[in-house]
Amino acid sequence: MDQKELIFQTEDIHKATEFISSKLDKPVIVESKNFELIAYSSSFEEFDQTQQKTILSKKCPVFIIDRLKKEGIVQKVESKPEPIRIEPIEELGFYQRIVIAAKHLGHTMGYIWVQESTSLLKEEDLVFLEEITSHIGKLIYDAYSRVNVKEGRKDELLWKLIHHEYGSETQFRHDSKQVKLRLPERCAVLIFSITDPQHNHLLGTLKDLVIHSPLRQDIQFLKTEFQIVMFVHGRASDPLSATDTGRAFIEEVKQSLDGDSFYYFMIGLGKEYTKLIDVRKSFLEALEVIETANFIEPRPETMPREFAKLGVYRYLATLYEKNSSEDYFSEDLLVLMKKDTEGQTNLLQTLEVYLANNGKAKQSAAELFIHPNTLNYRLKQILDLTNIDLQDFNMKSYLYSELLLLNNVPGYYKRYQEAISVHLKE
């Protein structure tokens, strides 16, 4: 029996994905119409950076989706029945790949992505994809239907709400009333996402914490294989009531788990809204926090967990793309990196901490575990070596953004290291 027959006979989307990968001898990912991960071929480890991040955070990074939409690729995939080849975006770690829409009953259910990192698919392979895509669309549809039946009608309504399947709040409220789903006056979405499949058991622990939490009456939740999505209720009269409850629950989880276990989670808290139809916004905001954390590999407690507090972190992926594509470097930071490399100093981190603390010397020295005099000496070195003006707010803002990338994104730091000899004349 060939792979195509095996695909048509299976009712398991995960098995079907493995069969596709085996047939094409390529890494394969299946995503929903909202670019959320459904299945991937576990037999391959050659996934590029973009696909690795998709597997880790269970959703394609927002900046990749925006790039594909901006270039009209998403619209092209939606309108054409045949597979589309997408050229690599090297600065984003996005290898060349084939994508085809998986449709069922005339509607796009999701997408099949095939990475072409070493060799191109043959014409017969493209025909194969076109032949099996409708069955994959049905499997995606069935997978969501089974989840909805299993979790119950109330959960189904919440899934439909965050997946943008309601055209109006009136319809959602009507359906909620039918199943006696309690609706909040205000709502914020809080997501806990596991960072490594080997720690999936912690989702069971987290579920128990939610169920037995003193805050349980204000939290409804949905559990997936890698995440728990929480709908945190708030009061109409208190604009931050849902946010405060979300913060309190995060702290409760932190106190209940040992340090290492807590940091196996990536956590995102969206803004709170009074219109239920806007809950999807909060859901996407919470996901953006997680995607950002995944992108920069944050140190514990460094990056904000709330979308409303992300600030410059929101733009790091965009800055990374722009600076990498334009081969841009800060000459001042190259000088400091060269000094750190040759003299085993710590000027880059010192500057980042000092800027993050808004120039507060005592606080910065304590965070760096150094004496204030040592901090002052390092700052003098920085000013002597560069053209940095610590009185210039615009320059400080720019430097802080660049330092966040340098000190949190290994690939970006490597770019600078490789550029030292080219951009700095001996």
ZADONU-429595 format. One record per residue (C-alpha): residue number from 1; residue in three letters; x negated, y negated, z negated. Coordinates in Angstrom, 3 decimals. Layout:
# ZADONU-429595
{NUM ALA {X Y Z}}
...
***
This chain:
# ZADONU-429595
{1 MET {0.000 0.000 0.000}}
{2 ASP {-1.509 -3.347 1.018}}
{3 GLN {-1.638 -6.487 -1.123}}
{4 LYS {1.273 -8.153 0.659}}
{5 GLU {3.587 -5.245 -0.136}}
{6 LEU {2.406 -5.267 -3.765}}
{7 ILE {3.223 -8.979 -3.997}}
{8 PHE {6.732 -8.495 -2.596}}
{9 GLN {7.392 -5.633 -5.006}}
{10 THR {6.218 -7.336 -8.204}}
{11 GLU {8.482 -9.512 -10.347}}
{12 ASP {5.554 -10.813 -12.411}}
{13 ILE {4.094 -14.146 -11.280}}
{14 HIS {0.789 -13.371 -13.027}}
{15 LYS {0.361 -10.056 -11.192}}
{16 ALA {1.328 -11.696 -7.906}}
{17 THR {-1.362 -14.346 -8.441}}
{18 GLU {-3.975 -11.660 -9.072}}
{19 PHE {-2.897 -9.848 -5.875}}
{20 ILE {-3.219 -13.066 -3.839}}
{21 SER {-6.685 -13.687 -5.280}}
{22 SER {-7.751 -10.106 -4.557}}
{23 LYS {-6.493 -10.293 -0.982}}
{24 LEU {-8.223 -13.619 -0.256}}
{25 ASP {-11.243 -13.014 -2.486}}
{26 LYS {-10.858 -16.564 -3.828}}
{27 PRO {-9.885 -18.233 -7.136}}
{28 VAL {-6.133 -18.946 -7.112}}
{29 ILE {-3.930 -21.178 -9.261}}
{30 VAL {-0.124 -21.415 -9.200}}
{31 GLU {1.422 -24.629 -10.526}}
{32 SER {4.992 -25.815 -10.990}}
{33 LYS {6.467 -28.714 -9.002}}
{34 ASN {5.338 -30.943 -11.912}}
{35 PHE {1.740 -29.681 -11.528}}
{36 GLU {1.941 -27.649 -14.741}}
{37 LEU {-0.050 -24.412 -14.851}}
{38 ILE {1.983 -21.229 -14.341}}
{39 ALA {-0.641 -18.604 -13.498}}
{40 TYR {-4.257 -18.250 -12.406}}
{41 SER {-6.497 -15.417 -11.250}}
{42 SER {-8.414 -14.242 -14.300}}
{43 SER {-10.778 -12.069 -12.238}}
{44 PHE {-12.596 -15.162 -10.915}}
{45 GLU {-14.759 -17.525 -12.962}}
{46 GLU {-15.846 -19.815 -10.107}}
{47 PHE {-13.158 -22.437 -10.737}}
{48 ASP {-14.263 -26.018 -10.097}}
{49 GLN {-14.070 -28.765 -12.743}}
{50 THR {-10.535 -29.804 -11.778}}
{51 GLN {-9.186 -26.260 -11.988}}
{52 GLN {-11.036 -25.607 -15.249}}
{53 LYS {-9.352 -28.666 -16.752}}
{54 THR {-5.982 -27.507 -15.393}}
{55 ILE {-6.443 -24.104 -17.022}}
{56 LEU {-7.538 -25.671 -20.309}}
{57 SER {-4.840 -28.335 -20.646}}
{58 LYS {-2.175 -26.350 -18.711}}
{59 LYS {-1.579 -29.239 -16.320}}
{60 CYS {-3.441 -30.775 -13.401}}
{61 PRO {-5.236 -33.953 -14.589}}
{62 VAL {-3.164 -37.081 -13.983}}
{63 PHE {-5.965 -38.892 -12.120}}
{64 ILE {-6.180 -36.002 -9.634}}
{65 ILE {-2.403 -36.033 -9.074}}
{66 ASP {-2.522 -39.811 -8.551}}
{67 ARG {-5.365 -39.446 -6.028}}
{68 LEU {-3.480 -36.745 -4.078}}
{69 LYS {-0.314 -38.850 -4.030}}
{70 LYS {-2.211 -42.004 -3.035}}
{71 GLU {-3.743 -40.208 -0.066}}
{72 GLY {-0.360 -38.791 0.976}}
{73 ILE {-1.397 -35.186 0.406}}
{74 VAL {1.510 -34.307 -1.912}}
{75 GLN {4.031 -35.680 0.595}}
{76 LYS {2.330 -33.731 3.399}}
{77 VAL {2.483 -30.469 1.449}}
{78 GLU {6.175 -31.045 0.673}}
{79 SER {7.067 -31.653 4.319}}
{80 LYS {5.050 -28.916 6.027}}
{81 PRO {5.771 -25.170 5.741}}
{82 GLU {2.216 -24.129 6.585}}
{83 PRO {-0.869 -24.272 4.323}}
{84 ILE {-2.763 -27.579 4.123}}
{85 ARG {-6.546 -27.845 3.781}}
{86 ILE {-7.758 -30.558 1.396}}
{87 GLU {-11.289 -31.902 1.720}}
{88 PRO {-13.524 -31.907 -1.390}}
{89 ILE {-13.661 -34.888 -3.751}}
{90 GLU {-17.182 -34.316 -5.009}}
{91 GLU {-17.299 -37.110 -7.576}}
{92 LEU {-14.305 -35.544 -9.370}}
{93 GLY {-15.563 -31.974 -9.244}}
{94 PHE {-12.733 -31.137 -6.800}}
{95 TYR {-13.858 -28.471 -4.329}}
{96 GLN {-12.312 -27.905 -0.922}}
{97 ARG {-9.090 -25.911 -1.140}}
{98 ILE {-5.942 -24.739 0.587}}
{99 VAL {-2.509 -25.602 -0.826}}
{100 ILE {0.985 -24.545 0.197}}
{101 ALA {4.368 -25.372 -1.349}}
{102 ALA {6.235 -22.406 -2.868}}
{103 LYS {9.929 -22.923 -2.120}}
{104 HIS {13.127 -21.156 -3.167}}
{105 LEU {16.641 -21.921 -1.952}}
{106 GLY {15.291 -24.894 -0.018}}
{107 HIS {13.634 -26.525 -3.044}}
{108 THR {9.958 -26.751 -3.978}}
{109 MET {9.357 -24.650 -7.085}}
{110 GLY {5.606 -25.158 -7.205}}
{111 TYR {2.310 -24.889 -5.364}}
{112 ILE {-0.276 -22.207 -4.571}}
{113 TRP {-3.866 -23.490 -4.660}}
{114 VAL {-6.730 -21.460 -3.174}}
{115 GLN {-10.274 -22.705 -3.761}}
{116 GLU {-12.624 -22.549 -0.755}}
{117 SER {-15.913 -23.210 -2.541}}
{118 THR {-18.135 -20.787 -0.581}}
{119 SER {-16.318 -19.969 2.672}}
{120 LEU {-13.183 -20.959 4.567}}
{121 LEU {-10.050 -18.858 4.773}}
{122 LYS {-9.450 -17.203 8.125}}
{123 GLU {-6.391 -17.842 10.266}}
{124 GLU {-4.953 -14.476 9.227}}
{125 ASP {-5.324 -15.523 5.568}}
{126 LEU {-3.332 -18.709 6.202}}
{127 VAL {-0.605 -16.656 7.892}}
{128 PHE {-0.579 -14.340 4.858}}
{129 LEU {-0.041 -17.315 2.520}}
{130 GLU {2.795 -18.609 4.649}}
{131 GLU {4.454 -15.170 4.570}}
{132 ILE {4.334 -14.689 0.809}}
{133 THR {5.022 -18.250 -0.352}}
{134 SER {8.828 -17.884 -0.502}}
{135 HIS {8.492 -14.874 -2.807}}
{136 ILE {6.172 -16.854 -5.077}}
{137 GLY {8.768 -19.649 -5.125}}
{138 LYS {11.382 -17.135 -6.288}}
{139 LEU {9.038 -15.781 -8.980}}
{140 ILE {8.439 -19.302 -10.295}}
{141 TYR {12.190 -19.903 -10.370}}
{142 ASP {12.775 -16.567 -12.132}}
{143 ALA {9.979 -17.248 -14.637}}
{144 TYR {11.599 -20.497 -15.744}}
{145 SER {15.028 -18.842 -15.829}}
{146 ARG {13.760 -16.039 -18.084}}
{147 VAL {12.181 -18.543 -20.440}}
{148 ASN {15.427 -20.473 -20.625}}
{149 VAL {17.491 -17.364 -21.371}}
{150 LYS {14.991 -16.128 -23.924}}
{151 GLU {14.686 -19.386 -25.809}}
{152 GLY {18.368 -20.194 -25.725}}
{153 ARG {20.608 -22.793 -24.172}}
{154 LYS {19.494 -25.622 -26.479}}
{155 ASP {15.858 -25.127 -25.542}}
{156 GLU {16.836 -24.934 -21.876}}
{157 LEU {18.363 -28.406 -22.084}}
{158 LEU {15.211 -29.806 -23.672}}
{159 TRP {13.040 -28.212 -20.981}}
{160 LYS {15.251 -29.673 -18.282}}
{161 LEU {15.056 -33.088 -19.956}}
{162 ILE {11.244 -33.224 -19.992}}
{163 HIS {10.982 -31.699 -16.512}}
{164 HIS {13.098 -34.504 -15.082}}
{165 GLU {16.046 -32.311 -14.077}}
{166 TYR {18.692 -34.697 -15.440}}
{167 GLY {19.764 -37.618 -13.309}}
{168 SER {21.558 -39.435 -16.119}}
{169 GLU {21.642 -39.622 -19.894}}
{170 THR {25.418 -39.224 -19.803}}
{171 GLN {25.119 -35.760 -18.264}}
{172 PHE {22.476 -34.709 -20.783}}
{173 ARG {24.581 -35.899 -23.706}}
{174 HIS {27.601 -34.055 -22.295}}
{175 ASP {25.669 -30.776 -21.966}}
{176 SER {24.106 -31.240 -25.412}}
{177 LYS {27.515 -31.646 -26.978}}
{178 GLN {28.658 -28.360 -25.435}}
{179 VAL {25.878 -26.414 -27.199}}
{180 LYS {25.847 -28.594 -30.356}}
{181 LEU {22.283 -29.799 -29.788}}
{182 ARG {21.441 -32.461 -32.374}}
{183 LEU {20.251 -35.617 -30.664}}
{184 PRO {17.898 -38.189 -32.239}}
{185 GLU {18.500 -41.922 -32.451}}
{186 ARG {14.838 -42.407 -31.510}}
{187 CYS {12.401 -39.797 -30.233}}
{188 ALA {8.668 -39.317 -29.655}}
{189 VAL {7.032 -36.211 -28.200}}
{190 LEU {4.131 -34.605 -30.049}}
{191 ILE {2.112 -31.854 -28.338}}
{192 PHE {-0.384 -29.443 -29.852}}
{193 SER {-2.381 -27.691 -27.102}}
{194 ILE {-4.866 -24.912 -27.750}}
{195 THR {-8.335 -25.491 -26.291}}
{196 ASP {-9.339 -21.856 -25.816}}
{197 PRO {-7.161 -18.777 -25.203}}
{198 GLN {-9.079 -16.854 -27.855}}
{199 HIS {-7.507 -19.165 -30.450}}
{200 ASN {-3.931 -18.626 -29.246}}
{201 HIS {-3.029 -16.989 -32.566}}
{202 LEU {-3.170 -20.468 -34.098}}
{203 LEU {0.007 -21.351 -32.198}}
{204 GLY {1.818 -18.767 -34.333}}
{205 THR {0.357 -20.374 -37.443}}
{206 LEU {1.427 -23.797 -36.197}}
{207 LYS {4.941 -22.545 -35.464}}
{208 ASP {5.227 -21.309 -39.063}}
{209 LEU {3.977 -24.675 -40.327}}
{210 VAL {6.694 -26.457 -38.344}}
{211 ILE {9.428 -24.120 -39.571}}
{212 HIS {8.435 -24.495 -43.237}}
{213 SER {7.452 -28.161 -43.112}}
{214 PRO {9.288 -30.690 -45.329}}
{215 LEU {9.616 -32.667 -42.065}}
{216 ARG {11.404 -29.800 -40.286}}
{217 GLN {14.776 -31.575 -40.127}}
{218 ASP {13.184 -34.273 -37.971}}
{219 ILE {11.358 -31.923 -35.576}}
{220 GLN {12.675 -29.763 -32.750}}
{221 PHE {10.093 -27.732 -30.857}}
{222 LEU {9.435 -25.648 -27.758}}
{223 LYS {6.659 -23.057 -27.645}}
{224 THR {4.765 -21.974 -24.533}}
{225 GLU {1.814 -19.650 -24.149}}
{226 PHE {-0.700 -22.416 -24.868}}
{227 GLN {1.264 -25.316 -26.370}}
{228 ILE {3.916 -26.366 -28.838}}
{229 VAL {5.953 -29.351 -27.692}}
{230 MET {7.709 -31.179 -30.522}}
{231 PHE {10.571 -33.672 -30.307}}
{232 VAL {10.116 -35.895 -33.334}}
{233 HIS {13.284 -37.675 -34.478}}
{234 GLY {13.438 -41.234 -35.743}}
{235 ARG {16.030 -43.700 -36.999}}
{236 ALA {17.518 -46.414 -34.805}}
{237 SER {16.870 -49.064 -37.455}}
{238 ASP {13.168 -48.211 -37.806}}
{239 PRO {11.095 -48.735 -34.621}}
{240 LEU {8.174 -46.611 -35.874}}
{241 SER {10.030 -43.892 -37.752}}
{242 ALA {9.392 -41.135 -35.194}}
{243 THR {5.743 -42.161 -34.843}}
{244 ASP {5.265 -42.126 -38.623}}
{245 THR {6.804 -38.658 -38.847}}
{246 GLY {4.508 -37.440 -36.070}}
{247 ARG {1.468 -38.861 -37.866}}
{248 ALA {2.575 -37.257 -41.131}}
{249 PHE {2.965 -33.859 -39.492}}
{250 ILE {-0.486 -34.069 -37.873}}
{251 GLU {-1.958 -34.794 -41.300}}
{252 GLU {0.048 -31.918 -42.794}}
{253 VAL {-1.408 -29.516 -40.220}}
{254 LYS {-4.908 -30.852 -40.845}}
{255 GLN {-4.563 -30.258 -44.587}}
{256 SER {-3.131 -26.754 -44.035}}
{257 LEU {-5.869 -25.496 -41.692}}
{258 ASP {-9.598 -25.303 -42.225}}
{259 GLY {-11.637 -27.907 -40.366}}
{260 ASP {-12.724 -25.730 -37.452}}
{261 SER {-9.221 -24.343 -36.823}}
{262 PHE {-7.656 -27.798 -36.761}}
{263 TYR {-10.121 -29.004 -34.136}}
{264 TYR {-9.292 -26.081 -31.852}}
{265 PHE {-6.154 -28.082 -31.061}}
{266 MET {-5.944 -31.031 -28.706}}
{267 ILE {-3.158 -33.281 -29.962}}
{268 GLY {-1.175 -35.956 -28.146}}
{269 LEU {1.599 -38.199 -29.483}}
{270 GLY {3.653 -40.196 -26.964}}
{271 LYS {5.446 -43.466 -27.669}}
{272 GLU {8.956 -43.344 -29.086}}
{273 TYR {12.081 -44.240 -27.138}}
{274 THR {15.738 -44.839 -27.892}}
{275 LYS {17.030 -43.652 -24.502}}
{276 LEU {16.971 -39.860 -24.292}}
{277 ILE {16.378 -39.975 -20.558}}
{278 ASP {13.039 -41.665 -21.413}}
{279 VAL {11.867 -38.730 -23.544}}
{280 ARG {10.088 -37.406 -20.455}}
{281 LYS {7.932 -40.559 -20.555}}
{282 SER {6.862 -39.688 -24.081}}
{283 PHE {6.153 -36.117 -22.960}}
{284 LEU {3.918 -37.304 -20.096}}
{285 GLU {2.188 -39.791 -22.412}}
{286 ALA {1.399 -37.043 -24.908}}
{287 LEU {0.031 -34.929 -22.042}}
{288 GLU {-2.107 -37.848 -20.873}}
{289 VAL {-3.714 -38.062 -24.319}}
{290 ILE {-4.549 -34.359 -24.140}}
{291 GLU {-5.882 -34.629 -20.597}}
{292 THR {-8.062 -37.569 -21.630}}
{293 ALA {-9.393 -35.632 -24.620}}
{294 ASN {-10.098 -32.716 -22.311}}
{295 PHE {-11.883 -35.014 -19.863}}
{296 ILE {-14.251 -36.647 -22.340}}
{297 GLU {-14.794 -33.763 -24.783}}
{298 PRO {-14.253 -36.070 -27.783}}
{299 ARG {-16.048 -35.771 -31.070}}
{300 PRO {-13.671 -35.002 -33.982}}
{301 GLU {-11.658 -38.023 -35.126}}
{302 THR {-13.241 -40.292 -32.501}}
{303 MET {-10.588 -40.501 -29.802}}
{304 PRO {-7.074 -41.711 -30.721}}
{305 ARG {-4.354 -39.043 -30.694}}
{306 GLU {-1.611 -41.565 -29.945}}
{307 PHE {-0.906 -42.821 -26.431}}
{308 ALA {-0.161 -46.293 -27.817}}
{309 LYS {-3.706 -46.448 -29.220}}
{310 LEU {-5.614 -45.003 -26.270}}
{311 GLY {-6.729 -48.439 -25.102}}
{312 VAL {-9.749 -48.221 -22.822}}
{313 TYR {-9.764 -44.409 -23.045}}
{314 ARG {-6.845 -44.426 -20.565}}
{315 TYR {-9.109 -45.764 -17.830}}
{316 LEU {-12.217 -43.633 -18.364}}
{317 ALA {-11.293 -41.081 -15.692}}
{318 THR {-10.666 -43.908 -13.210}}
{319 LEU {-13.973 -45.577 -14.121}}
{320 TYR {-15.730 -42.241 -13.786}}
{321 GLU {-14.304 -41.771 -10.296}}
{322 LYS {-15.079 -45.334 -9.179}}
{323 ASN {-18.610 -45.479 -10.577}}
{324 SER {-19.511 -41.998 -9.338}}
{325 SER {-18.153 -42.607 -5.829}}
{326 GLU {-19.989 -45.947 -5.601}}
{327 ASP {-23.183 -44.570 -7.205}}
{328 TYR {-22.978 -47.365 -9.784}}
{329 PHE {-25.221 -47.657 -12.861}}
{330 SER {-25.761 -50.235 -15.591}}
{331 GLU {-29.399 -51.288 -15.417}}
{332 ASP {-29.348 -52.226 -19.117}}
{333 LEU {-28.093 -48.813 -20.186}}
{334 LEU {-30.593 -47.086 -17.900}}
{335 VAL {-33.350 -48.976 -19.743}}
{336 LEU {-32.016 -47.851 -23.117}}
{337 MET {-31.634 -44.248 -21.948}}
{338 LYS {-35.226 -44.250 -20.693}}
{339 LYS {-36.363 -45.570 -24.071}}
{340 ASP {-34.311 -42.911 -25.904}}
{341 THR {-35.779 -40.169 -23.707}}
{342 GLU {-39.395 -41.273 -24.002}}
{343 GLY {-39.455 -42.536 -27.574}}
{344 GLN {-36.875 -40.234 -29.179}}
{345 THR {-34.903 -43.271 -30.299}}
{346 ASN {-31.107 -43.393 -30.598}}
{347 LEU {-30.301 -46.749 -29.024}}
{348 LEU {-27.347 -45.692 -26.850}}
{349 GLN {-25.382 -44.182 -29.708}}
{350 THR {-26.332 -47.078 -31.985}}
{351 LEU {-24.952 -49.579 -29.480}}
{352 GLU {-21.722 -47.599 -29.017}}
{353 VAL {-21.072 -47.335 -32.774}}
{354 TYR {-21.896 -51.004 -33.312}}
{355 LEU {-19.482 -52.061 -30.546}}
{356 ALA {-16.783 -49.647 -31.761}}
{357 ASN {-16.984 -51.227 -35.213}}
{358 ASN {-16.688 -54.715 -33.707}}
{359 GLY {-20.153 -55.749 -34.799}}
{360 LYS {-19.724 -54.834 -38.483}}
{361 ALA {-23.252 -53.955 -39.523}}
{362 LYS {-22.562 -52.273 -42.869}}
{363 GLN {-19.835 -50.052 -41.441}}
{364 SER {-21.942 -49.170 -38.398}}
{365 ALA {-24.994 -48.279 -40.492}}
{366 ALA {-22.885 -46.031 -42.722}}
{367 GLU {-21.411 -44.224 -39.713}}
{368 LEU {-24.888 -43.689 -38.269}}
{369 PHE {-26.265 -42.606 -41.681}}
{370 ILE {-29.025 -45.201 -41.539}}
{371 HIS {-30.061 -48.183 -43.667}}
{372 PRO {-28.711 -51.611 -42.522}}
{373 ASN {-32.306 -52.738 -41.973}}
{374 THR {-32.819 -49.816 -39.588}}
{375 LEU {-29.674 -50.855 -37.729}}
{376 ASN {-30.937 -54.419 -37.418}}
{377 TYR {-34.275 -53.155 -36.093}}
{378 ARG {-32.535 -51.032 -33.456}}
{379 LEU {-30.304 -53.925 -32.402}}
{380 LYS {-33.390 -56.129 -32.012}}
{381 GLN {-34.960 -53.437 -29.825}}
{382 ILE {-31.835 -53.330 -27.675}}
{383 LEU {-31.789 -57.104 -27.198}}
{384 ASP {-35.528 -57.236 -26.465}}
{385 LEU {-35.339 -54.482 -23.860}}
{386 THR {-32.220 -55.649 -22.003}}
{387 ASN {-30.143 -58.642 -20.905}}
{388 ILE {-27.286 -57.632 -23.204}}
{389 ASP {-25.537 -60.532 -24.944}}
{390 LEU {-23.649 -59.330 -28.025}}
{391 GLN {-21.800 -62.658 -28.201}}
{392 ASP {-20.199 -62.081 -24.789}}
{393 PHE {-16.850 -60.307 -25.302}}
{394 ASN {-16.488 -59.373 -21.636}}
{395 MET {-19.936 -57.768 -21.597}}
{396 LYS {-19.235 -55.913 -24.852}}
{397 SER {-15.969 -54.515 -23.470}}
{398 TYR {-17.666 -53.331 -20.301}}
{399 LEU {-20.596 -51.780 -22.188}}
{400 TYR {-18.295 -49.970 -24.586}}
{401 SER {-16.379 -48.367 -21.693}}
{402 GLU {-19.586 -47.257 -20.020}}
{403 LEU {-20.995 -45.903 -23.280}}
{404 LEU {-17.857 -43.864 -23.937}}
{405 LEU {-18.459 -42.137 -20.615}}
{406 LEU {-22.175 -41.712 -21.213}}
{407 ASN {-21.875 -40.312 -24.718}}
{408 ASN {-18.790 -38.142 -24.142}}
{409 VAL {-18.978 -36.848 -20.557}}
{410 PRO {-22.044 -34.624 -19.993}}
{411 GLY {-21.829 -34.943 -16.209}}
{412 TYR {-21.943 -38.723 -16.435}}
{413 TYR {-24.947 -38.652 -18.766}}
{414 LYS {-26.688 -36.326 -16.302}}
{415 ARG {-26.069 -38.861 -13.478}}
{416 TYR {-27.871 -41.517 -15.496}}
{417 GLN {-30.733 -39.208 -16.385}}
{418 GLU {-31.304 -38.351 -12.747}}
{419 ALA {-31.163 -42.052 -11.795}}
{420 ILE {-33.774 -43.319 -14.249}}
{421 SER {-36.762 -42.784 -11.960}}
{422 VAL {-34.916 -44.112 -8.903}}
{423 HIS {-33.470 -47.292 -10.392}}
{424 LEU {-36.276 -48.194 -12.796}}
{425 LYS {-39.640 -48.881 -11.266}}
{426 GLU {-42.529 -47.707 -13.345}}
***
